[in-house]
């Protein structure tokens, strides 16, 4: 399986890397584009294929500065897929939610996700 890198030149789309060797997924930047379903489709496809194999360790790192409601929904779908992988295929998933120390909105968003999913969830201020 190959790693996947999505880096669009538009500022309103996040940079995403999915490393097939390490299991590290990075989602960073801003995400407030209109067509989130189409944008995230290759990520869901890659995750679906990657999580076919049981017992993998996956580290999901979010370093977002801003995202809209539609992107928020896709992030939750990603976490739900990983939660299912952990429960059904003995995977080990850790979510690291990075937020700027003064960004209370981003901290709050991370806290809400942490309540919504049953995954190890770390809130990390920088």
C-alpha positions in Angstrom: 0.0 0.0 0.0 1.2 3.5 -0.9 1.2 6.5 1.3 -1.0 9.4 0.4 -0.2 13.1 0.4 -2.8 15.8 -0.4 -1.5 19.3 -0.6 -3.5 21.7 -2.6 -2.2 25.2 -3.2 -5.4 26.7 -1.9 -5.2 28.0 1.6 -8.8 26.9 2.5 -7.9 23.2 2.0 -5.9 21.3 4.6 -2.6 19.5 4.0 -3.0 15.8 4.6 -0.5 13.0 4.8 -1.2 9.4 5.4 1.9 7.3 5.9 1.4 3.6 5.1 4.6 2.5 6.8 4.3 4.4 10.1 0.5 4.7 10.4 0.8 8.4 11.1 -1.9 10.6 9.7 -1.4 14.4 9.7 -4.2 16.9 9.0 -3.2 20.5 9.2 -4.0 24.0 8.2 -7.4 25.4 7.4 -10.4 23.7 5.9 -13.4 25.7 4.9 -13.9 24.7 1.3 -17.3 24.0 -0.2 -16.9 20.4 -1.4 -15.6 18.5 1.6 -17.2 15.2 0.6 -15.3 15.2 -2.7 -12.1 16.4 -1.1 -12.1 13.8 1.7 -13.2 10.9 -0.5 -9.6 9.7 -1.3 -8.8 9.9 2.5 -11.8 7.6 3.3 -10.8 5.2 0.5 -7.2 5.1 1.8 -8.3 4.6 5.4 -10.8 1.9 4.3 -8.0 0.0 2.6 -5.5 0.6 5.4 -7.8 -0.6 8.1 -8.5 -3.9 6.4 -5.4 -5.3 8.2 -5.9 -5.8 11.9 -3.6 -4.9 14.8 -2.1 -1.7 13.4 -1.2 1.3 15.4 -2.5 4.6 14.0 -1.6 8.1 15.2 -3.9 10.8 14.0 -2.5 14.3 14.4 -4.7 17.4 13.9 -3.1 20.8 13.7 -5.9 22.9 12.4 -6.1 26.7 12.7 -9.7 26.9 11.4 -12.4 24.6 9.9 -16.0 24.9 9.0 -19.0 22.8 9.9 -18.8 20.6 6.8 -15.1 19.8 7.5 -15.9 19.1 11.2 -18.4 16.5 10.0 -15.7 14.8 7.9 -13.2 14.8 10.8 -15.8 13.1 13.0 -16.4 10.5 10.2 -12.6 9.8 10.1 -12.5 9.4 13.9 -15.6 7.1 13.8 -14.0 4.9 11.2 -10.9 4.7 13.4 -13.0 4.0 16.5 -14.6 1.1 14.6 -11.2 -0.2 13.5 -10.0 -0.2 17.1 -13.1 -2.0 18.3 -13.5 -4.6 15.6 -9.9 -5.2 14.4 -7.9 -4.8 17.5 -6.2 -1.6 16.2 -4.6 0.9 18.5 -5.5 4.5 17.7 -4.2 7.7 19.3 -5.6 11.1 18.4 -3.4 14.2 19.1 -5.3 17.4 18.9 -2.9 20.4 18.7 -4.2 23.9 19.5 -2.6 27.2 20.0 -2.4 28.1 23.7 -4.8 31.1 23.4 -7.2 29.5 20.9 -10.1 28.5 23.1 -12.3 27.7 20.2 -9.9 25.1 18.9 -9.5 23.7 22.4 -13.2 23.4 22.8 -13.5 21.7 19.4 -11.0 19.1 20.5 -12.8 18.6 23.8 -16.0 18.0 22.0 -14.4 15.4 19.7 -12.8 13.7 22.7 -16.3 13.3 24.2 -17.8 12.0 21.0 -15.3 9.2 20.3 -13.9 6.3 22.4 -10.3 6.8 21.4 -7.2 7.8 23.3 -7.4 11.5 22.8 -4.6 14.0 23.7 -5.2 17.8 23.8 -1.8 19.4 23.2 -1.2 23.1 23.6 1.7 24.8 21.8 
